[in-house]
Amino acid sequence: MRFDGGVVAIVGPNGSGKSNIVDAFKWALGETQAKDLRGKRMEEVIYAGGERTPRAGSAEVSLVLDNSDRRLPVDYEEVEIRRRVDRSGESEYFLNASRVRRRDLQQILASTGLTVDSYAIVNQGDIEAIVTCTPEQRRQLVEEAAQVRGVKAQRAEAAARMTELAQNLLRLEDVRQELEPRREQVRTQAEAAREAAAANVRLEVLRGSIVWEEWREARDAHRRAHSQQQSLERRLTEASAEVTRAEADFQAARQEMESAQDRRLSRQRAIGALRLEVAAAEHSLALAAERRRGLVGALASGEAELRDLEVRERTLEALRTQLAGDKAAAQTELARVPADPPLPAVIDAGEARRAAAAAEEARRALAAAA
């Protein structure tokens, strides 16, 4: 918003933000009381968001003032005063993009009357307050208008500094009185230090007289050390040659050892294969032995069964011979029997049973012989 010279009027309905512009001026100039900005906390000046827009993380107001007449004690044609606050409540002040303290900003603005509590900003109810104010309050307003208030503030600050300086002088006097008894002791120590410095100077002179001798001894020692170095270098060369030969011998021995290891591994693999073959042969032999034991058992069982069969065969042969004889005898007896014997008139039941039993016994004998 641009405010040119003369009178600028801002009009609008209630709630349109007219008072917010005045609050923005006061806040940018360093207002620290939230209640004077119609709020409870300073973070309330940050936009809280709307239906379609998110809330802001900070608020910032910049005032650009024309300083061509050098009303402000700064060497700029145009002065920008900017204040920024975030959600933590911490405020930052900037003067032409350079960060400054609020106190420094107030001192710069004090000579112009453009401060928060000056006559430059008149709020609702201030006219009535001016009319009903006390003489002391009117004097403050007049001093503000005459730019005397800033001078008084500087005078109060200078008086406070003078008071602090006086207190520092008193403390300094106390320290001086505490150090006065120690001054004689320090003087004695300083005298001893001067004597020590003179002794050091004499010591340096004496050292200069023996430096030559020390240098000659050092030169001879250097020569001896150089000779020892050359001897050690020759021994080092010889040792390097020995190391080279030993390295060659070591490489040859390592190759021979690797060859021996390869041969040993080949032999181990052959022995392993032979062991596997031996294990397989032993397994086959064990299986054959087991089969042999089974066959021997089966042969013994067969021989026993064969002997049993031979005995039974001889028994059956004898029985067959006996039955053949019995058969021949029976046939002979049968031949002797008449062809049609006369049937008895009366059949004896006991004799019939005996004949049936004899026939059954003969049948069983024939079945056993078969």
URFENVEN-V684127 format. One line per field, one symbol per residue. ss: DSSP state (h for helix, s for strand, l for the rest). burial: I if it has 9 or more other ideal C-beta (glycine too) atoms within 8 Angstrom, else O. A space follows every 50 residues. Layout:
ss->???
burial->???
This chain:
ss->lllllllllllllllllhhhhhhhhhhhlllllhhhhllllhhhhlllll lllllllssssssssslllllllllllsssssssssllllsssssllsss lhhhhhhhhhlllllllllllllllhhhhhhlllhhhhhhhhhhhlllhh hhhhhhhhhhhhhhhhhhhhhhhhhhhhhhhhhhhhhhhhhhhhhhhhhh hhhhhhhhhhhhhhhhhhhhhhhhhhhhhhhhhhhhhhhhhhhhhhhhhh hhhhhhhhhhhhhhhhhhhhhhhhhhhhhhhhhhhhhhhhhhhhhhhhhh hhhhhhhhhhhhhhhhhhhhhhhhhhhhhhhhhhhhllllllllllllhh hhhhhhhhhhhhhhhhhhhl
burial->OOOOOOOOOOOOOOOOOIOOIIIIIIIIIIIOOIOOIOIOOIOIIIOOOO OOOOOOOIIOIOIOIOIOOOOIOIOOOOIIIIIIIIOOIOIOIIIOOOOI OIOIIIIIIIIOIOIIOIOOIOOOOOOOOIOOOOOOOIOIIOIIOOIOII OIIIOOOOOOOOOOOOOOOOOOOOOOOOOOOOOOOOOOOOOOOOOOOOOO OOOOOOOOOOOOOOOOOOOOOOOOOOOOOOOOOOOOOOOOOOOOOOOOOO OOOOOOOOOOOOOOOOOOOOOOOOOOOOOOOOOOOOOOOOOOOOOOOOOO OOOOOOOOOOOOOOOIOOIIOOIOOOOOOOOOOOOOOOOOOOOOOOOOOO OIOOOOOOOOOOOOIIOOIO
